[in-house]
Amino acid sequence: MYRSSKATARAGRLAWILGLLVLPAAMAHADSSTRGGEGDVGEMIAELGLREGSVAVRDMPGWTGLRKVVIRLDGPDRLPALQAAAPNVEIVAVDSVEAAAAEIADGQGLIGL
């Protein structure tokens, strides 16, 4: 199947938007559920109706990796672990919606708001 570069870019943006819409729901579900075992993850996937795509977003033409993610943290102690997990990504911790709004202009991800 052939797609124009504009259609591919739109598809990539749509994938990001959908991811940003699903992530808060998944995080809310994870926070409100008991974190017993891997069965909880399967239940969450089923409850949210998530399904695997035929092509990974990273394999789509025009995809670029994250460069900056803004995340609301409850404390600074979690930031080093996040930075270690994503060493090539600038992770900016914020403590308010206003701070997030000031940082997200050049960001590619927003978590926890």
C-alpha positions as CSV (number, residue, x, y, z in Angstrom):
1,M,0.0,0.0,0.0
2,Y,1.4,3.4,-1.0
3,R,0.8,6.5,1.2
4,S,1.8,10.0,0.5
5,S,4.3,11.6,2.9
6,K,1.4,13.8,4.2
7,A,-0.8,10.8,4.9
8,T,2.1,9.0,6.6
9,A,2.8,12.1,8.7
10,R,-0.9,12.3,9.6
11,A,-1.0,8.6,10.5
12,G,2.1,9.1,12.8
13,R,0.5,12.1,14.5
14,L,-2.7,10.1,15.0
15,A,-0.8,7.3,16.6
16,W,0.8,9.8,19.0
17,I,-2.6,11.4,19.8
18,L,-4.2,8.0,20.4
19,G,-1.3,7.0,22.6
20,L,-1.6,10.1,24.7
21,L,-5.4,9.6,25.0
22,V,-5.0,5.9,26.1
23,L,-2.0,6.4,28.4
24,P,-3.9,8.5,31.1
25,A,-6.7,5.9,31.2
26,A,-4.2,3.1,31.5
27,M,-2.3,4.9,34.3
28,A,-5.5,5.7,36.2
29,H,-6.5,2.1,35.9
30,A,-3.1,0.9,37.1
31,D,-3.3,3.3,40.1
32,S,-6.7,2.2,41.1
33,S,-6.2,-1.5,40.8
34,T,-4.3,-3.9,43.0
35,R,-0.9,-4.6,41.5
36,G,-0.8,-8.3,42.1
37,G,0.5,-10.0,39.0
38,E,0.7,-10.0,35.3
39,G,-3.0,-10.9,35.1
40,D,-3.8,-7.4,36.0
41,V,-2.1,-6.1,32.9
42,G,-4.1,-8.5,30.7
43,E,-7.3,-7.4,32.3
44,M,-6.4,-3.7,31.7
45,I,-5.6,-4.5,28.0
46,A,-9.0,-6.2,27.6
47,E,-10.9,-3.5,29.5
48,L,-9.4,-0.7,27.4
49,G,-9.8,-2.6,24.2
50,L,-6.2,-2.3,23.2
51,R,-4.9,-4.3,20.3
52,E,-1.6,-4.7,18.5
53,G,-1.2,-2.9,15.2
54,S,0.0,-4.7,12.1
55,V,3.1,-2.3,12.0
56,A,5.0,-0.9,14.9
57,V,4.8,2.9,15.0
58,R,8.6,3.0,15.0
59,D,8.6,1.2,11.7
60,M,6.3,3.7,10.0
61,P,7.9,6.1,7.6
62,G,8.5,9.5,9.1
63,W,8.7,8.2,12.7
64,T,11.2,9.8,14.9
65,G,12.1,8.8,18.5
66,L,11.2,10.9,21.5
67,R,13.4,13.8,22.3
68,K,11.6,15.4,25.2
69,V,8.9,14.1,27.6
70,V,7.1,16.1,30.3
71,I,6.0,14.1,33.2
72,R,4.2,15.0,36.5
73,L,6.0,13.3,39.3
74,D,5.0,13.0,43.0
75,G,8.6,13.4,44.0
76,P,12.1,13.8,42.6
77,D,13.2,10.3,43.7
78,R,11.7,8.6,40.6
79,L,13.4,10.9,38.0
80,P,16.8,9.1,38.0
81,A,15.2,5.7,37.2
82,L,13.2,7.3,34.4
83,Q,16.3,8.9,33.0
84,A,18.2,5.6,33.2
85,A,15.4,3.9,31.3
86,A,15.4,6.5,28.5
87,P,18.9,7.9,28.3
88,N,18.5,9.6,25.0
89,V,15.3,11.4,26.0
90,E,15.1,14.7,28.0
91,I,12.7,14.0,30.8
92,V,11.3,17.1,32.4
93,A,9.6,16.6,35.7
94,V,6.8,19.1,36.6
95,D,4.5,19.6,39.6
96,S,1.6,21.5,38.0
97,V,-0.4,21.9,34.9
98,E,1.0,25.4,34.4
99,A,4.5,24.1,34.5
100,A,3.6,21.3,32.1
101,A,2.1,23.9,29.7
102,A,5.3,25.9,29.8
103,E,7.4,22.9,28.9
104,I,5.4,20.9,26.4
105,A,5.7,23.2,23.4
106,D,8.7,21.4,22.1
107,G,7.9,18.0,23.7
108,Q,6.7,14.8,22.2
109,G,5.1,13.3,25.2
110,L,3.0,14.3,28.2
111,I,2.5,11.8,31.1
112,G,0.5,12.2,34.3
113,L,-1.6,15.3,33.8
